[in-house]
């Protein structure tokens, strides 16, 4: 049996540890990866459900902890160690254009970088241990990884905004 968005097929082995004699079916969402990728892009573009702010070079970017954690063992360790509801992570020595490009890479799986920006971009990716750009082994997510210390703060976005705009 075949439907437009998913496929149903009899499964030969029990799923989820169920050993009942009843036949099991495997349901597969055919365009799962592209749908998830598209959904994450939409969430970022619309700023829906953002739960972390990254501040660098006088600018701020909103993002999702789950995306940052999935793409960077460094962010995973930092966010787990500081379980704030909506933290603000202050990234020293990170340029605005590099952070913007790294977020685009993390949400889209690709980014276009000019030759003049490439060296700094890759250095920042290495510092923040961004998978796919940095030399980070896949199984190191839970290990203590060394990277430059960044400050994380539960400060509200409004307070951050006013502090950087010169308002009280």
HELIX and SHEET records of a PDB file:
HELIX    1   1 UNK A   32  UNK A   46  1                                  15    
HELIX    2   2 UNK A   65  UNK A   71  1                                   7    
HELIX    3   3 UNK A   73  UNK A   81  1                                   9    
HELIX    4   4 UNK A   96  UNK A  108  1                                  13    
HELIX    5   5 UNK A  115  UNK A  127  1                                  13    
HELIX    6   6 UNK A  138  UNK A  140  5                                   3    
HELIX    7   7 UNK A  157  UNK A  165  1                                   9    
SHEET    1   A 2 UNK A   6  UNK A  11  0                                        
SHEET    2   A 2 UNK A  24  UNK A  29 -1                                        
SHEET    1   B 4 UNK A  59  UNK A  63  0                                        
SHEET    2   B 4 UNK A  52  UNK A  56 -1                                        
SHEET    3   B 4 UNK A  87  UNK A  90  1                                        
SHEET    4   B 4 UNK A 151  UNK A 153 -1                                        
END                                                                             
